[in-house]
Amino acid sequence: MLEANLVSYAIGEKTLLHDATLACRPGEVTVLLGPNGAGKTTLLRLLAGLYPPSTGQVLLDGHPLSSFNSTQLARQRAVMSQQIHLAFPLSVQDVVLMGRYPHFQRSPTRHDQHLAQQALADMGMSSFAGRDYSTLSGGEAQKVQMARVLAQIWEAPAQGSRVLLLDEPVSSLDVQYQHQLLQRARQLAHEQAIVVAILHDINLAVSYADRLVLLKNGHIHATLPDPAELTEPLLRDVFAVDMRLLINPYTQKPVVVVAG
Amino acid sequence: MTLSPGRVRLYFSCLTVSLLVVLVLSARLGAMALTYPELGGFLQEAFGVAAPSADPVAALHRGVFFEIRLPRVLLCACVGAALSMSGTLMQALFRNPIVEPGLIGTSAGAALGAAVIFVLGNSLNWANVPVLGALVLPAAAFVGALAATALVYRLSAVQGRVTVASMLLAGIAVNALAAGGTGFLSYIARDPQARSITFWNLGSFSSADWPSFYLVGLVTVLGGWAALRFAKSLNALQLGETEAQYLGINVRRLQTQVLLLNTLLVAVATATVGVIGFVGLVVPHLLRLAGFSDNRLLIMGAALLGAILMIVSDTVARTIIAPAELPIGVLTAFVGAPVFLWLLSRYQQLSSRGGFYA
């Protein structure tokens, strides 16, 4: 389990996140939802252990993140950030292989290379293996980055939970690939990984989340153990837009529409 | 893009063979040209296979070869390797392909540190103690180089990202500051000291001897070994500091270690042969043009190619206007500065497409 206990984060005078408490369970996809500047990325980075919280504590399997050795943590926790620019030309397969860096000392083993190829195939990007990463479109780059983080936590560690943290992983993808990527994330959750994703599309969030976390102004506004509990007043509170909930006749799940 | 293992072997074989060829050619050429049979004879003598001939001309040539030519050629190789590896390390660390020790103040800082010793050294008694004295100059260069590099890095990193523009501006400022200091020292210096500062600012291998080769050689070999240990982390750093941290790399520690290593390489080379610019810029770039992208291969390739280019440059510098010598820094600037301008214009174009940081 990945838990945040009354976690705050401040830079100078400005507090980006106030007393957030959250529990992300293995087997579940937790989706963070909220308008720009709500503190979603800050919360995700604290969960990733990028920096220590100003107050409070983040625990993974009951141990504070600060007690983990950084390589050890990297073997079980992968993070996909929003946009990644490379300084130098690098091939797609080299980028994906970087996901295996925490697992080998000097040179990748055959096994590492095999897993990197498998992860790339998993995202349907095998034919891009030799391409220069910087020539990829935004969507292709996102799929490659997903392959990289998948390669990083492809195998479950001997002990401890696998954690996958995604910061707007589908922002540049076509509809088809949005679903492909999120289904892959779901599949990982089925294999008892902890998955946390920031999504902008409320409908995608509702269809893939097991647990919805709504953030606003640096506070966790509400935590819904089931996305079906989403209500119109809650959406209006968080997003300040008049939204209505309908029922999708095909999936029987809620669909959000903007009312004028 | 990625080099196949066969290609890598081919390139490294070519580089190794070329290095051996230029080593021999360079040892032969010069104000006093030696013949191949002579070189063969020296080698046999060195390994005790043949007895040294008593002929006075042969003895003179032997003296030239063992006391002047050979240490100089070997020192060239080490300095070239050290500066090129340093350029590779800095480019990976700053995540920027147009970084070079000369542009970001490292060389100028080393020069200032060394100039202090040139001018004030004689008034310091401990500088004349044999072993300590030999290390005072490199140590002063190291302190100067470290201060200048750290200052530029601090000034140009905005939230951990180094932008080309801010880095070049910070580099200009720190270079000017260091050059001002060096200029002031040569102004207050007595004539011979001032002259040595001027010459040394242009770089020259004419003072090469065995002790300087041992020092630079040791630092280059140990530095290269250490650099290879950082290669994987530096590769990961290409994704950005945040991603590198997610991959389990302690980025702050890596930056400190690489900056120190790099400063050591540049300071020792600069303290020995003066300021030689642009080698660290051009060599990694040539390798990238050939398709190298893994820092492990880049570091090894840079050591070999840097050694080759430095030996060739020095051979040209000491033969083109023989018996006089062109300062080698002048030569590398003539070749390197246009390459730098070309790179800059290329990355300016890239910047308009949004790749200015990287």
HADDOCK unambig.tbl for C-alpha pairs under 7 A between the chains (distance, minus, plus):
assign (segid A and resid 70 and name CA) (segid B and resid 248 and name CA) 4.57 0.50 0.50
assign (segid A and resid 70 and name CA) (segid B and resid 249 and name CA) 6.81 0.50 0.50
assign (segid A and resid 71 and name CA) (segid B and resid 248 and name CA) 4.30 0.50 0.50
assign (segid A and resid 73 and name CA) (segid B and resid 248 and name CA) 6.92 0.50 0.50
assign (segid A and resid 74 and name CA) (segid B and resid 246 and name CA) 6.12 0.50 0.50
assign (segid A and resid 74 and name CA) (segid B and resid 247 and name CA) 5.23 0.50 0.50
assign (segid A and resid 74 and name CA) (segid B and resid 248 and name CA) 4.98 0.50 0.50
assign (segid A and resid 78 and name CA) (segid B and resid 246 and name CA) 6.73 0.50 0.50
assign (segid A and resid 79 and name CA) (segid B and resid 246 and name CA) 6.53 0.50 0.50
assign (segid A and resid 84 and name CA) (segid B and resid 239 and name CA) 6.38 0.50 0.50
assign (segid A and resid 85 and name CA) (segid B and resid 239 and name CA) 6.74 0.50 0.50
assign (segid A and resid 85 and name CA) (segid B and resid 358 and name CA) 5.47 0.50 0.50
assign (segid A and resid 86 and name CA) (segid B and resid 238 and name CA) 5.71 0.50 0.50
assign (segid A and resid 86 and name CA) (segid B and resid 239 and name CA) 5.72 0.50 0.50
assign (segid A and resid 86 and name CA) (segid B and resid 358 and name CA) 5.27 0.50 0.50
assign (segid A and resid 87 and name CA) (segid B and resid 95 and name CA) 5.42 0.50 0.50
assign (segid A and resid 87 and name CA) (segid B and resid 96 and name CA) 5.98 0.50 0.50
assign (segid A and resid 87 and name CA) (segid B and resid 238 and name CA) 6.12 0.50 0.50
assign (segid A and resid 87 and name CA) (segid B and resid 358 and name CA) 4.11 0.50 0.50
assign (segid A and resid 89 and name CA) (segid B and resid 293 and name CA) 6.98 0.50 0.50
assign (segid A and resid 90 and name CA) (segid B and resid 293 and name CA) 6.26 0.50 0.50
assign (segid A and resid 91 and name CA) (segid B and resid 1 and name CA) 5.97 0.50 0.50
assign (segid A and resid 91 and name CA) (segid B and resid 2 and name CA) 6.09 0.50 0.50
assign (segid A and resid 98 and name CA) (segid B and resid 236 and name CA) 6.47 0.50 0.50
assign (segid A and resid 101 and name CA) (segid B and resid 247 and name CA) 6.79 0.50 0.50
assign (segid A and resid 102 and name CA) (segid B and resid 247 and name CA) 6.02 0.50 0.50
assign (segid A and resid 102 and name CA) (segid B and resid 248 and name CA) 6.28 0.50 0.50
assign (segid A and resid 106 and name CA) (segid B and resid 232 and name CA) 6.92 0.50 0.50
assign (segid A and resid 130 and name CA) (segid B and resid 1 and name CA) 6.55 0.50 0.50
assign (segid A and resid 130 and name CA) (segid B and resid 2 and name CA) 6.97 0.50 0.50
assign (segid A and resid 132 and name CA) (segid B and resid 1 and name CA) 6.49 0.50 0.50
